[in-house]
């Protein structure tokens, strides 16, 4: 079983195995205790969890064609 949770440090979504106690965030490298986090979604397989994660990130990012949340500045 896999779970999707938010990193308590940066808020990024991440996938973890349900039986694990901790997980490092791929974005900020913060070691999170999974037992205290709210579970956003559950999945039976890693492939299903990955698909859920992509869908949630796409939904979080807004509709296609919108400007990105953060613009890259060119110097």
HULIN-V876684 format. One record per run of one state. SS is the DSSP state (H for helix, E for strand, C for the rest). FROM is the first residue (numbers start at 1). TO is the last residue. Records with the same first field share a line. If there is no record, write none. Layout:
SS = FROM-TO ; FROM-TO
//
This chain:
C = 1-1 ; 7-12 ; 18-21 ; 25-30 ; 37-38 ; 44-45 ; 62-75
E = 2-6 ; 13-17 ; 22-24 ; 31-33 ; 39-43
H = 34-36 ; 46-61
//
